[in-house]
Amino acid sequence: MSSRGRTGDDRGRTTGSVLSGVVMAVGCVLFLGGFVWGALTYRPYTVPTDSMAPTIGVGDRVLAEQVDGAEVRRGDVVVFRDSVWGDLPMVKRVVGVGGDTVACCSKDGRLTINGKPVEEPYLHAKGPASPTGFSSKVPVGQLFLLGDHRNDSLDSRTHLQDADHGTVSRTAVDARVDARAWPLGSMGMVERPTGFAAMPGGTSQPGPVKIIVGAVIVGAVMILGGAAYGPVARRRRRRSG
C-alpha cells in the first residue's frame, strides 16, 4: 500500500510503533549501561560484625566504590585489608590521616584531631567517644581507623603498640562505602560527616551510585512502557472498532 493510501490510523500506528521501539532501545541502553557501570565501579561487601553500628549493621550488604587510597579523606567509611589486622576485608571509619594527632577524650568526651574536638553524630551511643583514652600521631601515608560502635570495635586503638602505632597504609584501602544495599529496610546512602569538613582536605564526594541506580530505574520504566505500547494500542483499537 502506498503512503497515499494509508489512513490516519495506519500512520499513527506506524509512528507509535517506531516511538515505542526507540523508547525501548534507549531504556535498554540505560538499564544495561547502568548495570555495567555499577559492576565496574562498585563491589558488594557483607559486614560480619556490628563494629560499625548504627551506620552499618552486622550482616548488612554495602556497595563500596573502588578508589585509590590517596583519595580517602577523614570521615570516609572504607574497606581495607591489612595482614597485621588479620588480612581479611574490614570496614572502619577513617578519623585521622598522615600528620594528624588523634586523641580521646576531650573534657566533654569527644574525639580530638590536632587538639580540635570533632562532632560524631554517627556514634552508637551517647557518652565518651571512646571508653578508653588514647593518643596517636599518624605517620605520613597512613590512616587511623575507628568503628562507630566504639564499645565493640577492634580498631586502631587495639593496635597502638604495633609497629605502625595502630595505623594502616593508604595502599591497604580497597574501596570506600557509599551505600547500604541490603537488607531492604536499611537501604540508603552512607553520608559524609560534616564534623571533618572544615579540616585540611575536607571530606570526599559521594560516588555515582545515585546516578547509576537512577539510570537502571529509568531504563526499566522505559522498557516496560515501550513494551506495553503494542497491547495497549490493540486494546484501544478493539474498543473503538
C-alpha positions in Angstrom: 0.0 0.0 0.0 1.4 3.4 -0.9 1.7 6.2 1.6 -1.2 8.0 -0.2 -3.5 5.1 0.6 -2.7 4.9 4.2 -5.3 6.2 6.6 -4.5 8.4 9.6 -4.9 5.4 11.9 -2.3 3.5 9.9 0.2 6.3 10.0 -0.5 6.7 13.8 0.2 3.0 14.4 3.4 3.2 12.4 4.6 6.3 14.3 3.6 4.8 17.6 5.4 1.6 16.9 8.6 3.4 15.9 8.5 5.6 19.0 7.9 2.6 21.3 10.9 0.9 19.7 13.1 3.9 20.3 11.9 4.2 23.9 12.7 0.5 24.5 16.1 0.9 22.8 17.1 3.9 24.9 15.7 2.1 28.0 17.9 -1.0 27.3 21.0 1.3 27.0 20.2 3.0 30.3 19.3 -0.3 32.1 22.2 -2.4 30.8 24.7 0.5 30.9 23.8 1.3 34.5 24.5 -2.3 35.5 27.8 -2.4 33.6 28.8 0.9 35.1 27.9 -0.2 38.5 29.8 -3.5 38.2 32.9 -1.7 37.1 32.7 1.0 39.8 31.3 -0.8 42.9 31.9 -4.0 44.8 29.5 -5.5 47.3 30.7 -6.4 50.7 29.0 -8.1 53.7 29.8 -6.6 57.1 30.4 -9.5 59.5 30.3 -7.6 62.8 28.4 -4.8 64.4 31.6 -2.6 64.9 30.1 0.0 62.5 26.6 0.1 64.1 24.4 2.0 63.8 25.8 3.3 60.4 26.1 -0.3 59.2 24.7 -3.3 61.0 26.0 -6.8 61.2 25.2 -8.8 58.1 24.4 -5.6 56.1 25.4 -5.7 52.4 27.2 -2.5 51.3 28.2 -1.0 48.0 31.8 0.3 48.0 33.3 2.3 45.3 36.8 1.1 44.2 39.1 4.0 44.9 42.8 4.6 45.3 43.9 5.0 48.9 45.2 8.5 48.1 41.6 9.7 47.5 40.5 8.8 51.1 39.5 11.6 53.4 38.6 11.9 57.1 35.1 10.6 57.8 35.1 8.0 55.0 34.0 4.5 55.7 36.5 2.2 53.9 37.0 -1.4 53.1 40.6 -2.4 53.7 42.9 -5.4 54.2 45.9 -5.4 56.4 48.0 -8.5 57.4 48.6 -7.3 60.9 44.8 -6.9 61.5 44.1 -10.4 60.1 44.4 -10.0 56.3 40.6 -10.1 55.9 38.4 -7.4 54.4 37.4 -5.0 57.2 35.1 -2.0 57.4 36.0 1.0 59.5 35.8 4.8 59.5 38.8 7.0 58.8 39.3 9.6 61.6 42.9 10.6 61.1 45.3 10.9 58.1 49.1 11.4 57.9 50.3 14.2 60.2 47.3 14.2 62.5 47.4 13.6 66.2 44.2 11.6 67.1 43.3 11.6 70.8 40.4 10.9 73.1 38.9 12.2 75.0 38.4 16.0 75.5 36.9 17.4 78.7 33.4 16.9 77.1 34.2 13.3 76.0 34.8 14.0 72.3 37.4 12.7 69.9 40.0 15.3 69.0 42.1 15.8 65.8 45.1 18.0 66.3 43.6 19.2 69.5 40.2 20.2 68.0 37.1 18.3 69.2 35.1 16.6 66.4 31.3 16.2 66.3 30.5 12.5 65.7 26.7 12.1 65.4 27.1 8.6 63.9 28.3 7.0 67.1 26.5 4.0 68.5 25.8 5.6 71.9 26.0 8.8 73.9 28.9 9.3 76.2 32.6 9.4 75.7 33.8 8.9 72.1 35.9 6.0 73.4 35.7 4.0 76.7 39.5 4.1 76.9 41.7 7.1 76.4 44.5 7.2 73.8 46.7 9.4 71.7 48.4 8.6 68.4 50.5 10.5 65.9 49.6 9.3 62.4 52.6 8.8 60.1 52.6 10.2 56.6 50.8 7.8 54.2 48.9 6.1 57.0 45.3 6.2 58.2 43.8 5.9 61.7 40.6 3.9 61.7 37.8 3.5 64.3 34.5 1.7 64.4 31.3 3.7 65.0 30.4 1.3 67.8 33.4 2.3 70.0 32.5 -0.2 72.8 32.5 -3.2 70.4 35.1 -2.5 67.8 38.6 -3.9 67.3 40.3 -1.0 65.5 43.3 1.3 65.6 43.1 1.6 69.4 43.7 -2.2 69.7 46.9 -1.9 67.6 48.5 1.1 69.2 51.5 -1.0 70.3 52.1 -2.3 66.8 55.0 -1.0 64.7 52.6 1.4 62.8 51.0 2.6 66.1 47.5 1.4 65.1 47.6 2.9 61.7 47.0 1.3 58.3 48.7 2.3 55.0 46.6 4.1 52.4 47.6 1.3 50.0 45.6 -1.2 52.1 42.3 0.5 51.1 40.3 -1.4 48.5 37.1 0.7 48.4 35.0 3.4 50.0 31.5 2.6 51.2 28.8 4.7 49.5 25.5 2.9 50.4 23.8 0.1 52.2 22.1 -2.2 49.7 20.7 -4.9 51.9 18.5 -5.7 53.9 15.7 -3.7 52.3 14.8 -1.8 55.4 18.3 -0.5 55.9 19.0 0.7 52.3 20.4 4.2 52.0 23.4 6.3 51.4 26.3 6.4 53.9 26.6 10.2 54.4 29.9 12.1 54.8 30.0 13.5 58.3 30.3 17.3 58.5 32.5 17.2 61.5 35.6 16.8 59.3 34.6 19.2 56.6 36.5 22.2 57.9 39.8 20.3 58.2 42.5 20.4 55.6 41.5 18.3 52.6 37.8 18.4 53.6 35.6 15.4 53.0 35.3 13.2 49.9 32.4 13.4 47.4 30.0 10.5 47.0 30.5 8.3 44.1 28.0 7.9 41.2 25.8 5.3 42.9 22.7 7.6 42.8 23.2 8.2 39.1 23.7 4.5 38.4 20.6 3.5 40.3 18.6 6.3 38.6 19.7 5.1 35.1 18.7 1.5 35.9 15.3 2.5 37.2 14.6 4.9 34.3 15.7 2.3 31.9 13.5 -0.3 33.4 10.5 2.0 33.2 11.2 2.9 29.6 11.5 -0.7 28.6 8.2 -1.6 30.3 6.5 1.4 28.9 7.7 0.7 25.3 6.7 -2.9 25.6 3.3 -2.0 26.8 2.5 0.2 23.8 1.5 -2.7 21.5 -1.0 -4.4 23.7 -2.5 -1.1 24.9 -2.8 0.2 21.3 -4.5 -3.1 20.1 -7.0 -2.9 23.0 -7.9 0.6 22.2 -8.5 -0.3 18.5 -10.7 -3.2 19.5 -12.8 -0.9 21.8 -13.0 1.8 19.1 -14.0 -0.7 16.5 
